[in-house]
Amino acid sequence: MLAIVAMGLECCSKPTPGGACRLPNQLVCTAPDRALVCSGGAWLEIACKGRGGCARRGDGDSCDNTMASEGDSCPREPPADYACSTNGARALVCKDGQFAVWRQCRGAEGCELIGDGKLQCDTTLGESGDPCVVLGTYACSVDRKVKLLCDAGSLVPASSCRGPRGCTFERATYKVDCDDTVALEGDPCEVPNRITCAADGALELVCDARRYTKKRACRRTACRVDSDKLFCD
């Protein structure tokens, strides 16, 4: 994610893409938004899409590649390189010589650079299948109707949140609240034996094997939840 800084040209010959080089991560600007970097013994052309572009700074050239597009070239040598996508919607990581999606940043703050080039990705909102890191952490779906759980490297549905308050994320405490007072048969759930009402009020549902299933029909009055108590006649 940090800008790559030159170490000084090793000889007087002009570097060209694919030409031989000897010093890993040696860099030279070729345009205000492009550079050549020594990677794997050859000059690799990279984009410098960050605000700093490519320019001479101090004793060498510097390429600001803290913003990039998927598929942009990047050095294979460590340390790992990270960037925000140019639209701020994703965090990217250099993988096998190209920038690829590392995280989806679907929250209101998107992907942004803070402090000394550090990357911050707002993952408070997500979609099922989005990549994630911290096992057991939560996010809300973009439509606020599902609470998502980080499991085995990707977000999976943990519970439906069809109640009027939907799914909300408290930034100060990193707490996710899910209004599950309404559900559909087959909706995901995470608390065994938890009961709720079907969306049409005709059924009382129970959480069984991580899915809401029918517990009983409400024949005389519609099912409702009031002050954490469920009523079904």
Helices and strands as residue ranges (DSSP letters): E 4-5, E 27-31, E 34-39, E 42-47, E 54-57, E 60-63, E 67-68, E 82-85, E 90-95, E 98-104, E 111-114, E 118-121, E 125-126, E 138-141, E 146-151, E 154-160, E 167-170, E 175-178, E 182-183, E 195-198, E 203-208, E 211-217, E 224-226, E 229-231
